[in-house]
């Protein structure tokens, strides 16, 4: 009996040690239900309407995970914080839905390892959020930060750009985008090179990690 107990403990230890763990450089995608209703003035509402692909979840945000001896941190670009590094717990509070529940989270990892992605991302901390969604300015939006941090050895982005889409499933621009770019005094940058969470998550260069960030 004693030997059986020792064997069970040994198997449990092996199981725990082989369980996937979050690594620095992993990407955290945030998804909301396709039928989730925000207000028309919300940027998340605009992103969800423009990047939804008819699936049950619209992926509206992407963040970089950073793990050290003090815990798990987020590096991302948001309207509230700009480009910042802050605790995962604060991120969960920021993205809590209006009914008090959490959105869908999915961790993705670059195939072949995280490389120096986190250190690249830290160079951009302090920059403002890019409400213009334009390339080659000092401001950054969430997936722009990821793309500019995920670099090959020659300095080129690993993840490709794609034409920006701000139109909803009906082919029209959601009210948020019309209001925002009207205030900014510039045309909606429809079709310009850029990125979004929905397309980035589908990249064949990324693989899903079966791990929970809330446990």
MDTraj code that builds the backbone (N, CA, C; nanometers):
import mdtraj as md
import numpy as np

residues = "UNK UNK UNK UNK UNK UNK UNK UNK UNK UNK UNK UNK UNK UNK UNK UNK UNK UNK UNK UNK UNK UNK UNK UNK UNK UNK UNK UNK UNK UNK UNK UNK UNK UNK UNK UNK UNK UNK UNK UNK UNK UNK UNK UNK UNK UNK UNK UNK UNK UNK UNK UNK UNK UNK UNK UNK UNK UNK UNK UNK UNK UNK UNK UNK UNK UNK UNK UNK UNK UNK UNK UNK UNK UNK UNK UNK UNK UNK UNK UNK UNK UNK UNK UNK UNK UNK UNK UNK UNK UNK UNK UNK UNK UNK UNK UNK UNK UNK UNK UNK UNK UNK UNK UNK UNK UNK UNK UNK UNK UNK UNK UNK UNK UNK UNK UNK UNK UNK UNK UNK UNK UNK UNK UNK UNK UNK UNK UNK UNK UNK UNK UNK UNK UNK UNK UNK UNK UNK UNK UNK UNK UNK UNK UNK UNK UNK UNK UNK UNK UNK UNK UNK UNK UNK UNK UNK UNK UNK UNK UNK UNK UNK UNK UNK UNK UNK UNK UNK UNK UNK UNK UNK UNK UNK UNK UNK UNK UNK UNK UNK UNK UNK UNK UNK UNK UNK UNK UNK UNK UNK UNK UNK UNK UNK UNK UNK UNK UNK UNK UNK UNK UNK UNK UNK UNK UNK UNK UNK UNK UNK UNK UNK UNK UNK UNK".split()
xyz = np.array([
    [0.0831, -0.1206, 0.0000],
    [0.0000, 0.0000, 0.0000],
    [0.0867, 0.1258, 0.0000],
    [0.1925, 0.1214, 0.0812],
    [0.2815, 0.2364, 0.0891],
    [0.3446, 0.2644, -0.0467],
    [0.3859, 0.1558, -0.1149],
    [0.4479, 0.1723, -0.2464],
    [0.3498, 0.2320, -0.3464],
    [0.2205, 0.1916, -0.3363],
    [0.1181, 0.2443, -0.4262],
    [0.1007, 0.3953, -0.4053],
    [0.1011, 0.4379, -0.2775],
    [0.0871, 0.5800, -0.2484],
    [0.2049, 0.6594, -0.3031],
    [0.3238, 0.6032, -0.2885],
    [0.4418, 0.6710, -0.3413],
    [0.4359, 0.6825, -0.4929],
    [0.3837, 0.5762, -0.5578],
    [0.3727, 0.5778, -0.7036],
    [0.2736, 0.6846, -0.7489],
    [0.1622, 0.6953, -0.6782],
    [0.0608, 0.7959, -0.7129],
    [0.1176, 0.9364, -0.6976],
    [0.1894, 0.9595, -0.5876],
    [0.2501, 1.0904, -0.5653],
    [0.3514, 1.1230, -0.6744],
    [0.4263, 1.0220, -0.7151],
    [0.5263, 1.0429, -0.8202],
    [0.4592, 1.0783, -0.9523],
    [0.3488, 1.0092, -0.9830],
    [0.2774, 1.0367, -1.1072],
    [0.2161, 1.1768, -1.1058],
    [0.1639, 1.2164, -0.9911],
    [0.1085, 1.3505, -0.9793],
    [0.2157, 1.4566, -0.9980],
    [0.3324, 1.4315, -0.9425],
    [0.4430, 1.5262, -0.9561],
    [0.4846, 1.5408, -1.1016],
    [0.4905, 1.4287, -1.1737],
    [0.5266, 1.4326, -1.3154],
    [0.4213, 1.5076, -1.3943],
    [0.2930, 1.4800, -1.3611],
    [0.1832, 1.5462, -1.4307],
    [0.1893, 1.6961, -1.4125],
    [0.2157, 1.7428, -1.2898],
    [0.2239, 1.8859, -1.2621],
    [0.3418, 1.9496, -1.3332],
    [0.4531, 1.8783, -1.3369],
    [0.5732, 1.9349, -1.3965],
    [0.5629, 1.9458, -1.5476],
    [0.4762, 1.8640, -1.6102],
    [0.4626, 1.8672, -1.7555],
    [0.3439, 1.9511, -1.8005],
    [0.2679, 2.0065, -1.7075],
    [0.1542, 2.0905, -1.7429],
    [0.2054, 2.2174, -1.8095],
    [0.1423, 2.2600, -1.9205],
    [0.1885, 2.3821, -1.9877],
    [0.1882, 2.5019, -1.8942],
    [0.2889, 2.5855, -1.9075],
    [0.3009, 2.7045, -1.8256],
    [0.3099, 2.8273, -1.9165],
    [0.2614, 2.9403, -1.8666],
    [0.2780, 3.0653, -1.9389],
    [0.4259, 3.1002, -1.9465],
    [0.4693, 3.1492, -2.0609],
    [0.6073, 3.1918, -2.0790],
    [0.6114, 3.3376, -2.1209],
    [0.7190, 3.4044, -2.0865],
    [0.7386, 3.5404, -2.1348],
    [0.7417, 3.5392, -2.2876],
    [0.6686, 3.6307, -2.3469],
    [0.6596, 3.6363, -2.4919],
    [0.5346, 3.5716, -2.5478],
    [0.4605, 3.4974, -2.4641],
    [0.3322, 3.4443, -2.5093],
    [0.2367, 3.5602, -2.5362],
    [0.1424, 3.5364, -2.6268],
    [0.0414, 3.6362, -2.6582],
    [-0.0906, 3.5986, -2.5933],
    [-0.1591, 3.6969, -2.5385],
    [-0.2888, 3.6773, -2.4756],
    [-0.3947, 3.7475, -2.5602],
    [-0.4858, 3.6684, -2.6175],
    [-0.5939, 3.7225, -2.6991],
    [-0.7211, 3.7317, -2.6148],
    [-0.7926, 3.8416, -2.6315],
    [-0.9165, 3.8666, -2.5574],
    [-1.0335, 3.8594, -2.6543],
    [-1.1315, 3.7745, -2.6220],
    [-1.2477, 3.7586, -2.7088],
    [-1.3772, 3.7833, -2.6345],
    [-1.4732, 3.8431, -2.7038],
    [-1.6062, 3.8633, -2.6482],
    [-1.7066, 3.7885, -2.7351],
    [-1.8210, 3.7483, -2.6791],
    [-1.9221, 3.6794, -2.7600],
    [-1.9624, 3.7632, -2.8807],
    [-1.9889, 3.6970, -2.9917],
    [-2.0238, 3.7683, -3.1140],
    [-2.1492, 3.8522, -3.0981],
    [-2.2386, 3.8101, -3.0076],
    [-2.3632, 3.8846, -2.9875],
    [-2.3559, 3.9777, -2.8665],
    [-2.2364, 3.9985, -2.8112],
    [-2.2215, 4.0855, -2.6943],
    [-2.2424, 4.2302, -2.7367],
    [-2.3236, 4.3023, -2.6644],
    [-2.3583, 4.4384, -2.7011],
    [-2.2855, 4.5380, -2.6120],
    [-2.2006, 4.6172, -2.6741],
    [-2.1405, 4.7307, -2.6061],
    [-2.2166, 4.8548, -2.6525],
    [-2.1724, 4.9711, -2.6157],
    [-2.2370, 5.0910, -2.6688],
    [-2.1653, 5.1339, -2.7951],
    [-2.2341, 5.2088, -2.8798],
    [-2.1779, 5.2467, -3.0095],
    [-2.0572, 5.3379, -2.9981],
    [-2.0353, 5.3976, -2.8804],
    [-1.9210, 5.4862, -2.8630],
    [-1.7969, 5.4125, -2.8142],
    [-1.8074, 5.2814, -2.7966],
    [-1.6960, 5.2030, -2.7442],
    [-1.6040, 5.1572, -2.8565],
    [-1.4718, 5.1736, -2.8363],
    [-1.3774, 5.1256, -2.9365],
    [-1.3849, 4.9750, -2.9500],
    [-1.4029, 4.9035, -2.8374],
    [-1.4143, 4.7583, -2.8446],
    [-1.5322, 4.7171, -2.9306],
    [-1.6401, 4.7944, -2.9242],
    [-1.7558, 4.7660, -3.0078],
    [-1.7203, 4.7819, -3.1547],
    [-1.6475, 4.8879, -3.1862],
    [-1.6065, 4.9094, -3.3239],
    [-1.5143, 4.8013, -3.3747],
    [-1.4178, 4.7593, -3.2921],
    [-1.3244, 4.6538, -3.3311],
    [-1.3992, 4.5221, -3.3517],
    [-1.4904, 4.4913, -3.2604],
    [-1.5659, 4.3670, -3.2716],
    [-1.6489, 4.3646, -3.3979],
    [-1.7137, 4.4751, -3.4296],
    [-1.7985, 4.4805, -3.5484],
    [-1.7157, 4.4695, -3.6763],
    [-1.5965, 4.5293, -3.6765],
    [-1.5157, 4.5344, -3.7976],
    [-1.4353, 4.4078, -3.8217],
    [-1.3942, 4.3399, -3.7152],
    [-1.3048, 4.2249, -3.7330],
    [-1.3736, 4.0915, -3.7116],
    [-1.5001, 4.0913, -3.6741],
    [-1.5720, 3.9653, -3.6566],
    [-1.5791, 3.8880, -3.7864],
    [-1.5698, 3.7565, -3.7785],
    [-1.5701, 3.6737, -3.8984],
    [-1.6870, 3.5760, -3.9010],
    [-1.7890, 3.6042, -3.8205],
    [-1.9045, 3.5159, -3.8180],
    [-1.8943, 3.4040, -3.7177],
    [-1.7819, 3.3916, -3.6463],
    [-1.7670, 3.2874, -3.5457],
    [-1.8345, 3.3316, -3.4164],
    [-1.8319, 3.2461, -3.3150],
    [-1.9014, 3.2762, -3.1903],
    [-1.8275, 3.3769, -3.1035],
    [-1.6986, 3.3970, -3.1312],
    [-1.6174, 3.4892, -3.0511],
    [-1.5529, 3.5920, -3.1429],
    [-1.5602, 3.7187, -3.1045],
    [-1.4864, 3.8247, -3.1719],
    [-1.3630, 3.8584, -3.0886],
    [-1.2456, 3.8497, -3.1485],
    [-1.1207, 3.8765, -3.0781],
    [-1.0878, 4.0235, -3.0932],
    [-1.0865, 4.0965, -2.9805],
    [-1.0810, 4.2419, -2.9841],
    [-0.9498, 4.3008, -2.9327],
    [-0.8640, 4.2203, -2.8700],
    [-0.7430, 4.2763, -2.8104],
    [-0.6349, 4.1689, -2.8017],
    [-0.5095, 4.2141, -2.8109],
    [-0.3943, 4.1238, -2.7975],
    [-0.2920, 4.1884, -2.7054],
    [-0.2403, 4.1103, -2.6107],
    [-0.1403, 4.1589, -2.5150],
    [-0.0234, 4.0613, -2.5109],
    [0.0897, 4.1090, -2.4638],
    [0.2097, 4.0264, -2.4478],
    [0.2244, 3.9915, -2.3003],
    [0.2494, 3.8656, -2.2711],
    [0.2700, 3.8200, -2.1327],
    [0.4185, 3.8256, -2.0971],
    [0.4461, 3.8680, -1.9758],
    [0.5837, 3.8774, -1.9254],
    [0.5865, 3.8137, -1.7869],
    [0.6673, 3.7105, -1.7706],
    [0.6722, 3.6352, -1.6450],
    [0.8096, 3.6511, -1.5820],
    [0.8117, 3.6914, -1.4540],
    [0.9370, 3.6973, -1.3793],
    [0.9145, 3.6479, -1.2377],
    [1.0135, 3.6645, -1.1519],
    [1.0044, 3.6113, -1.0160],
    [0.8973, 3.6821, -0.9326],
    [0.8528, 3.7980, -0.9768],
    [0.7504, 3.8721, -0.9030],
    [0.6084, 3.8384, -0.9462],
    [0.5945, 3.7677, -1.0571],
    [0.4607, 3.7315, -1.1024],
    [0.4448, 3.7434, -1.2526],
    [0.3185, 3.7572, -1.2954],
    [0.2855, 3.7660, -1.4371],
    [0.2405, 3.9081, -1.4692],
    [0.2973, 3.9625, -1.5748],
    [0.2724, 4.0999, -1.6146],
    [0.2156, 4.1044, -1.7562],
    [0.1525, 4.2152, -1.7860],
    [0.0988, 4.2419, -1.9194],
    [0.1761, 4.3580, -1.9806],
    [0.2120, 4.3450, -2.1071],
    [0.2614, 4.4577, -2.1854],
    [0.1657, 4.4717, -2.3032],
    [0.0972, 4.5845, -2.3110],
    [0.0036, 4.6038, -2.4210],
    [-0.0173, 4.7520, -2.4470],
    [-0.1025, 4.7803, -2.5451],
    [-0.1371, 4.9178, -2.5796],
    [-0.2877, 4.9328, -2.5679],
    [-0.3329, 5.0219, -2.4804],
    [-0.4744, 5.0490, -2.4620],
    [-0.4969, 5.1998, -2.4551],
    [-0.6199, 5.2418, -2.4772],
    [-0.6524, 5.3835, -2.4671],
    [-0.6259, 5.4330, -2.3255],
    [-0.6604, 5.3518, -2.2259],
    [-0.6475, 5.3936, -2.0866],
    [-0.5023, 5.4126, -2.0448],
    [-0.4146, 5.3232, -2.0865],
    [-0.2776, 5.3230, -2.0349],
    [-0.1725, 5.3601, -2.1383],
    [-0.2065, 5.3654, -2.2662],
    [-0.1044, 5.3739, -2.3692],
    [-0.0274, 5.2428, -2.3720],
    [0.0993, 5.2471, -2.4123],
    [0.1825, 5.1267, -2.4063],
    [0.2389, 5.1175, -2.2651],
    [0.2053, 5.0093, -2.1946],
    [0.2417, 4.9992, -2.0530],
    [0.2668, 4.8547, -2.0139],
    [0.3385, 4.8391, -1.9019],
    [0.3602, 4.7080, -1.8396],
    [0.2983, 4.7143, -1.7001],
    [0.2073, 4.6227, -1.6703],
    [0.1349, 4.6274, -1.5428],
    [0.0894, 4.4867, -1.5061],
    [0.0459, 4.4649, -1.3801],
    [0.0145, 4.3291, -1.3352],
    [-0.1046, 4.2673, -1.4086],
    [-0.0994, 4.1363, -1.4238],
    [-0.2086, 4.0626, -1.4866],
    [-0.3404, 4.0884, -1.4140],
    [-0.3380, 4.0953, -1.2802],
    [-0.4610, 4.1190, -1.2041],
    [-0.5288, 4.2490, -1.2471],
    [-0.4506, 4.3528, -1.2729],
    [-0.5078, 4.4800, -1.3173],
    [-0.5679, 4.4665, -1.4573],
    [-0.5039, 4.3891, -1.5408],
    [-0.5553, 4.3620, -1.6757],
    [-0.6914, 4.2944, -1.6684],
    [-0.7052, 4.1955, -1.5787],
    [-0.8324, 4.1243, -1.5647],
    [-0.9425, 4.2193, -1.5190],
    [-0.9093, 4.3133, -1.4318],
    [-1.0077, 4.4127, -1.3886],
    [-1.0472, 4.5027, -1.5060],
    [-0.9479, 4.5476, -1.5820],
    [-0.9750, 4.6368, -1.6954],
    [-1.0692, 4.5726, -1.7969],
    [-1.0573, 4.4415, -1.8170],
    [-1.1327, 4.3742, -1.9224],
    [-1.2533, 4.2958, -1.8702],
    [-1.2889, 4.3156, -1.7435],
    [-1.4113, 4.2540, -1.6923],
    [-1.5321, 4.3107, -1.7674],
    [-1.6232, 4.2219, -1.8092],
    [-1.7394, 4.2642, -1.8859],
    [-1.8417, 4.3323, -1.7956],
    [-1.9385, 4.3966, -1.8572],
    [-2.0333, 4.4775, -1.7801],
    [-2.1202, 4.3945, -1.6860],
    [-2.1328, 4.2625, -1.7114],
    [-2.2103, 4.1775, -1.6208],
    [-2.1243, 4.1174, -1.5094],
    [-1.9968, 4.1565, -1.5032],
    [-1.9061, 4.1078, -1.4000],
    [-1.8286, 3.9839, -1.4370],
    [-1.8578, 3.9248, -1.5519],
    [-1.7854, 3.8057, -1.5963],
    [-1.6608, 3.8468, -1.6747],
    [-1.5750, 3.7489, -1.7005],
    [-1.4547, 3.7740, -1.7788],
    [-1.4763, 3.7332, -1.9234],
    [-1.4081, 3.7972, -2.0157],
    [-1.4161, 3.7543, -2.1556],
    [-1.3437, 3.6228, -2.1769],
    [-1.3415, 3.5776, -2.2991],
    [-1.2653, 3.4579, -2.3351],
    [-1.1187, 3.4956, -2.3512],
    [-1.0300, 3.4169, -2.2907],
    [-0.8864, 3.4393, -2.3053],
    [-0.8235, 3.3193, -2.3754],
    [-0.7289, 3.3476, -2.4623],
    [-0.6566, 3.2397, -2.5307],
    [-0.5092, 3.2779, -2.5388],
    [-0.4238, 3.1857, -2.4958],
    [-0.2790, 3.2088, -2.4989],
    [-0.2211, 3.1427, -2.6237],
    [-0.1460, 3.2195, -2.6991],
    [-0.0807, 3.1702, -2.8207],
    [0.0699, 3.1923, -2.8081],
    [0.1456, 3.1024, -2.8696],
    [0.2922, 3.1090, -2.8593],
    [0.3541, 3.1006, -2.9976],
    [0.4555, 3.1808, -3.0186],
    [0.5280, 3.1751, -3.1447],
    [0.5993, 3.0412, -3.1562],
    [0.5794, 2.9710, -3.2657],
    [0.6445, 2.8428, -3.2860],
    [0.7963, 2.8623, -3.2901],
    [0.8660, 2.7816, -3.2159],
    [1.0111, 2.7921, -3.2119],
    [1.0631, 2.8698, -3.0930],
    [0.9726, 2.9223, -3.0081],
    [1.0179, 2.9889, -2.8865],
    [0.9955, 3.1379, -2.8877],
    [0.9969, 3.1996, -2.7694],
    [0.9629, 3.3415, -2.7570],
    [1.0732, 3.4382, -2.7960],
    [1.1995, 3.3933, -2.8047],
    [1.3132, 3.4796, -2.8411],
    [1.3216, 3.6025, -2.7500],
    [1.3536, 3.7193, -2.8064],
    [1.3706, 3.8400, -2.7246],
    [1.2514, 3.9338, -2.7387],
    [1.1326, 3.8765, -2.7544],
    [1.0161, 3.9568, -2.7869],
    [0.9788, 4.0536, -2.6758],
    [0.9866, 4.0086, -2.5504],
    [0.9470, 4.0943, -2.4393],
    [1.0402, 4.2148, -2.4283],
    [1.1690, 4.1924, -2.4431],
    [1.2641, 4.3038, -2.4362],
    [1.2377, 4.4031, -2.5487],
    [1.2005, 4.3530, -2.6666],
    [1.1652, 4.4434, -2.7757],
    [1.0443, 4.5284, -2.7377],
    [0.9433, 4.4634, -2.6785],
    [0.8203, 4.5339, -2.6425],
    [0.8460, 4.6410, -2.5374],
    [0.9338, 4.6145, -2.4437],
    [0.9612, 4.7099, -2.3355],
    [1.0173, 4.8427, -2.3885],
    [1.0780, 4.8387, -2.5063],
    [1.1345, 4.9616, -2.5638],
    [1.0259, 5.0624, -2.6000],
    [0.9015, 5.0134, -2.6155],
    [0.7930, 5.1012, -2.6574],
    [0.7100, 5.1531, -2.5406],
    [0.7389, 5.1094, -2.4170],
    [0.6602, 5.1522, -2.3011],
    [0.6656, 5.3043, -2.2875],
    [0.5498, 5.3627, -2.2658],
    [0.5400, 5.5070, -2.2538],
    [0.4829, 5.5754, -2.3767],
    [0.4768, 5.5039, -2.4871],
    [0.4182, 5.5628, -2.6070],
    [0.2660, 5.5728, -2.5925],
    [0.2033, 5.6687, -2.6598],
    [0.0576, 5.6812, -2.6515],
    [-0.0132, 5.5769, -2.7380],
    [-0.1435, 5.5611, -2.7128],
    [-0.2246, 5.4707, -2.7935],
    [-0.2526, 5.5353, -2.9297],
    [-0.2504, 5.4549, -3.0323],
    [-0.2677, 5.5052, -3.1689],
    [-0.4159, 5.5037, -3.2083],
    [-0.4869, 5.6115, -3.1763],
    [-0.6282, 5.6198, -3.2140],
    [-0.6452, 5.6435, -3.3632],
    [-0.5369, 5.6790, -3.4337],
    [-0.5426, 5.7005, -3.5778],
    [-0.5266, 5.5696, -3.6558],
    [-0.4695, 5.4670, -3.5920],
    [-0.4444, 5.3377, -3.6570],
    [-0.3617, 5.3544, -3.7846],
    [-0.2608, 5.4382, -3.7755],
    [-0.1751, 5.4638, -3.8902],
    [-0.0368, 5.4025, -3.8684],
    [0.0263, 5.3512, -3.9743],
    [0.1621, 5.2980, -3.9608],
    [0.2639, 5.4105, -3.9512],
    [0.3766, 5.3776, -3.8912],
    [0.4934, 5.4655, -3.8926],
    [0.4708, 5.6001, -3.8222],
    [0.3938, 5.5983, -3.7125],
    [0.3932, 5.7144, -3.6246],
    [0.4387, 5.6673, -3.4870],
    [0.4515, 5.7564, -3.3923],
    [0.5048, 5.7203, -3.2614],
    [0.4033, 5.6449, -3.1751],
    [0.2746, 5.6623, -3.2027],
    [0.1706, 5.5964, -3.1247],
    [0.1531, 5.4515, -3.1722],
    [0.0911, 5.3670, -3.0870],
    [0.0772, 5.2253, -3.1202],
    [-0.0575, 5.1725, -3.0709],
    [-0.1201, 5.0865, -3.1509],
    [-0.2355, 5.0104, -3.1041],
    [-0.1907, 4.8682, -3.0728],
    [-0.2811, 4.7861, -3.0186],
    [-0.2375, 4.6615, -2.9534],
    [-0.1601, 4.5669, -3.0449],
    [-0.2149, 4.5341, -3.1611],
    [-0.1456, 4.4379, -3.2472],
    [-0.0287, 4.5020, -3.3218],
    [-0.0293, 4.6346, -3.3334],
    [0.0874, 4.7030, -3.3890],
    [0.2067, 4.6866, -3.2957],
    [0.1824, 4.6970, -3.1643],
    [0.2879, 4.6742, -3.0657],
    [0.3433, 4.5327, -3.0792],
    [0.2551, 4.4351, -3.0932],
    [0.2998, 4.2959, -3.1070],
    [0.3834, 4.2791, -3.2332],
    [0.3337, 4.3281, -3.3444],
    [0.4048, 4.3098, -3.4714],
    [0.5417, 4.3779, -3.4682],
    [0.5500, 4.4957, -3.4076],
    [0.6781, 4.5668, -3.4019],
    [0.7730, 4.5077, -3.2983],
    [0.7230, 4.4180, -3.2125],
    [0.8073, 4.3514, -3.1121],
    [0.8499, 4.2118, -3.1561],
    [0.7694, 4.1467, -3.2361],
    [0.8003, 4.0128, -3.2858],
    [0.8858, 4.0270, -3.4114],
    [1.0158, 4.0332, -3.3920],
    [1.1071, 4.0610, -3.5019],
    [1.1985, 3.9428, -3.5302],
    [1.2284, 3.9221, -3.6586],
    [1.3259, 3.8224, -3.7005],
    [1.4667, 3.8760, -3.6733],
    [1.5652, 3.7913, -3.6939],
    [1.7037, 3.8311, -3.6653],
    [1.7484, 3.9500, -3.7496],
    [1.6890, 3.9662, -3.8684],
    [1.7273, 4.0787, -3.9533],
    [1.6484, 4.2058, -3.9220],
    [1.5638, 4.2002, -3.8176],
    [1.4883, 4.3171, -3.7763],
    [1.3538, 4.3344, -3.8435],
    [1.3184, 4.2442, -3.9334],
    [1.1895, 4.2540, -4.0019],
    [1.0799, 4.1883, -3.9183],
    [0.9542, 4.2346, -3.9296],
    [0.8447, 4.1749, -3.8529],
    [0.8204, 4.0293, -3.8938],
    [0.8003, 3.9430, -3.7935],
    [0.7708, 3.8021, -3.8203],
    [0.6264, 3.7861, -3.8662],
    [0.5357, 3.8613, -3.8050],
    [0.3934, 3.8504, -3.8365],
    [0.3587, 3.9509, -3.9457],
    [0.2936, 3.9069, -4.0518],
    [0.2677, 3.9952, -4.1658],
    [0.1594, 4.0973, -4.1374],
    [0.1630, 4.2058, -4.2133],
    [0.0550, 4.3036, -4.2097],
    [-0.0557, 4.2592, -4.3048],
    [-0.1706, 4.3224, -4.2912],
    [-0.2847, 4.2934, -4.3780],
    [-0.3636, 4.4223, -4.3953],
    [-0.4418, 4.4352, -4.5020],
    [-0.5218, 4.5565, -4.5197],
    [-0.6167, 4.5775, -4.4016],
    [-0.6208, 4.6986, -4.3494],
    [-0.7079, 4.7311, -4.2374],
    [-0.8540, 4.7287, -4.2822],
    [-0.9408, 4.6757, -4.1954],
    [-1.0842, 4.6755, -4.2234],
    [-1.1592, 4.7348, -4.1048],
    [-1.2340, 4.8402, -4.1285],
    [-1.3136, 4.9040, -4.0244],
    [-1.4636, 4.8847, -4.0474],
    [-1.5003, 4.8155, -4.1553],
    [-1.6416, 4.7975, -4.1867],
    [-1.6997, 4.6791, -4.1105],
    [-1.8257, 4.6884, -4.0776],
    [-1.8965, 4.5796, -4.0120],
    [-1.9426, 4.4765, -4.1117],
    [-2.0077, 4.3696, -4.0645],
    [-2.0557, 4.2628, -4.1531],
    [-2.1516, 4.3128, -4.2612],
    [-2.2187, 4.4271, -4.2352],
    [-2.3130, 4.4814, -4.3333],
    [-2.2449, 4.5677, -4.4388],
    [-2.1118, 4.5781, -4.4317],
    [-2.0388, 4.6580, -4.5293],
    [-2.0334, 4.8061, -4.4976],
    [-2.0914, 4.8461, -4.3844],
    [-2.0922, 4.9860, -4.3425],
    [-1.9962, 5.0065, -4.2258],
    [-1.9546, 5.1317, -4.2054],
    [-1.8682, 5.1629, -4.0923],
    [-1.9521, 5.1750, -3.9656],
    [-1.9149, 5.1037, -3.8569],
    [-1.9859, 5.1222, -3.7299],
    [-1.9795, 5.2684, -3.6859],
    [-2.0819, 5.3166, -3.6127],
    [-2.0868, 5.4582, -3.5720],
    [-1.9604, 5.5052, -3.5015],
    [-1.8986, 5.4175, -3.4205],
    [-1.7804, 5.4617, -3.3451],
    [-1.6719, 5.5133, -3.4382],
    [-1.6432, 5.4373, -3.5454],
    [-1.5335, 5.4755, -3.6338],
    [-1.5652, 5.6063, -3.7065],
    [-1.6885, 5.6238, -3.7493],
    [-1.7254, 5.7477, -3.8166],
    [-1.7091, 5.8672, -3.7224],
    [-1.7500, 5.8486, -3.5964],
    [-1.7383, 5.9569, -3.4988],
    [-1.5918, 5.9865, -3.4671],
    [-1.5131, 5.8813, -3.4433],
    [-1.3731, 5.9003, -3.4043],
    [-1.2946, 5.9725, -3.5127],
    [-1.3004, 5.9201, -3.6354],
    [-1.2179, 5.9785, -3.7409],
    [-1.2722, 6.1137, -3.7856],
    [-1.4026, 6.1378, -3.7619],
    [-1.4561, 6.2707, -3.7859],
    [-1.3947, 6.3716, -3.6900],
    [-1.3824, 6.3324, -3.5618],
    [-1.3189, 6.4193, -3.4620],
    [-1.1720, 6.4418, -3.4948],
    [-1.1048, 6.3354, -3.5408],
    [-0.9628, 6.3458, -3.5733],
    [-0.9388, 6.4246, -3.7010],
    [-1.0446, 6.4403, -3.7817],
    [-1.0320, 6.5159, -3.9054],
    [-0.9548, 6.4438, -4.0130],
    [-0.9664, 6.3116, -4.0165],
    [-0.8978, 6.2349, -4.1199],
    [-0.9900, 6.1240, -4.1701],
    [-0.9661, 6.0779, -4.2931],
    [-1.0480, 5.9688, -4.3455],
    [-1.0244, 5.8405, -4.2655],
    [-1.1244, 5.7543, -4.2609],
    [-1.1055, 5.6215, -4.2011],
    [-1.0009, 5.5474, -4.2845],
    [-0.8943, 5.4948, -4.2217],
    [-0.7839, 5.4334, -4.2988],
    [-0.8166, 5.2936, -4.3512],
    [-0.9312, 5.2803, -4.4125],
    [-0.9737, 5.1531, -4.4689],
    [-0.8754, 5.1072, -4.5769],
    [-0.8268, 4.9833, -4.5645],
    [-0.7398, 4.9260, -4.6667],
    [-0.5919, 4.9524, -4.6483],
    [-0.5544, 5.0420, -4.5560],
    [-0.4118, 5.0657, -4.5331],
    [-0.3499, 4.9444, -4.4623],
    [-0.2186, 4.9217, -4.4790],
    [-0.1546, 4.8075, -4.4103],
    [-0.1668, 4.8208, -4.2598],
    [-0.1978, 4.7123, -4.1934],
    [-0.2105, 4.7126, -4.0484],
    [-0.2310, 4.5721, -3.9961],
    [-0.2832, 4.5623, -3.8750],
    [-0.3069, 4.4325, -3.8122],
    [-0.4324, 4.4407, -3.7281],
    [-0.4862, 4.3244, -3.6899],
    [-0.5967, 4.3207, -3.5941],
    [-0.5931, 4.1870, -3.5213],
    [-0.6534, 4.1791, -3.4032],
    [-0.6462, 4.0553, -3.3235],
    [-0.7067, 3.9342, -3.3930],
    [-0.8162, 3.9550, -3.4674],
    [-0.8842, 3.8428, -3.5322],
    [-0.7918, 3.7728, -3.6319],
    [-0.7240, 3.8522, -3.7160],
    [-0.6346, 3.7941, -3.8163],
    [-0.5056, 3.7426, -3.7537],
    [-0.4500, 3.8174, -3.6576],
    [-0.3232, 3.7764, -3.5975],
    [-0.3353, 3.6406, -3.5291],
    [-0.4477, 3.6176, -3.4632],
    [-0.4694, 3.4909, -3.3931],
    [-0.4666, 3.3719, -3.4887],
    [-0.5011, 3.3932, -3.6141],
    [-0.5066, 3.2853, -3.7129],
    [-0.3712, 3.2563, -3.7771],
    [-0.2679, 3.3324, -3.7407],
    [-0.1380, 3.3151, -3.8054],
    [-0.0861, 3.1727, -3.7882],
    [-0.0401, 3.1093, -3.8953],
    [0.0187, 2.9750, -3.8840],
    [0.1504, 2.9739, -3.8074],
    [0.2044, 3.0912, -3.7767],
    [0.3285, 3.1006, -3.6999],
    [0.3040, 3.0884, -3.5501],
    [0.1763, 3.0914, -3.5092],
    [0.1406, 3.0823, -3.3679],
    [0.0713, 2.9503, -3.3386],
    [0.0897, 2.9006, -3.2165],
    [0.0213, 2.7801, -3.1722],
    [-0.0433, 2.8051, -3.0368],
    [-0.1604, 2.7429, -3.0169],
    [-0.2342, 2.7623, -2.8925],
    [-0.1667, 2.6873, -2.7782],
    [-0.1631, 2.7519, -2.6602],
    [-0.1100, 2.6903, -2.5383],
    [-0.2275, 2.6623, -2.4457],
    [-0.2442, 2.5389, -2.4079],
    [-0.3584, 2.4979, -2.3242],
    [-0.3298, 2.5316, -2.1780],
    [-0.3486, 2.6586, -2.1441],
    [-0.3197, 2.7059, -2.0095],
    [-0.4217, 2.8126, -1.9712],
    [-0.4557, 2.8206, -1.8430],
    [-0.5491, 2.9219, -1.7956],
    [-0.4726, 3.0349, -1.7287],
    [-0.5122, 3.1595, -1.7543],
    [-0.4450, 3.2726, -1.6895],
    [-0.5172, 3.3148, -1.5616],
    [-0.6295, 3.2548, -1.5323],
    [-0.7078, 3.2960, -1.4157],
    [-0.6976, 3.1994, -1.2989],
    [-0.6229, 3.0927, -1.3134],
    [-0.6090, 2.9950, -1.2038],
    [-0.4892, 3.0284, -1.1163],
])
top = md.Topology()
chain = top.add_chain()
for i, resn in enumerate(residues, 1):
    res = top.add_residue(resn, chain, resSeq=i)
    for name in ("N", "CA", "C"):
        top.add_atom(name, md.element.get_by_symbol(name[0]), res)
traj = md.Trajectory(xyz[None], top)
